[in-house]
Amino acid sequence: MIARAEVVEFVIGNVRELVDTWEADGVSETTALIGEMNWQSLNIVVLANAIQEHYGQTFPFAALMQELGDGQRIDLTVGELVDFVHENLRAVSDVLPGGEVRDGEAL
């Protein structure tokens, strides 16, 4: 399984690449992508694509955004994104060869 710290490093590194130089040093897990970084949806799509390419899998980002919308939230912190990615990586690692799922849980 991939450690959460590795996901933190990758996500923060990519966020820093996508922001202006003066903002990059302040990026942490508590940074709000829309509220603090003034990101638009295109920035989030670019980051989501980089995450999927890096880990070689598709993530249910639409479900994440729907969940945020259902709670009337319009922002996402770096830490929340990291948790989402890490949880979904863990779910994929629970799939055994042949498509069987550990612990009898459907993914």
Secondary structure, DSSP 8 states (H G I E B T S, - for coil): ---HHHHHHHHHHHHHHHS-HHHHTT--TT-BTTTTT---HHHHHHHHHHHHHHHTS---HHHHHHHHHHTT----BHHHHHHHHHHHHHHHHTB-TTS-BGGG---
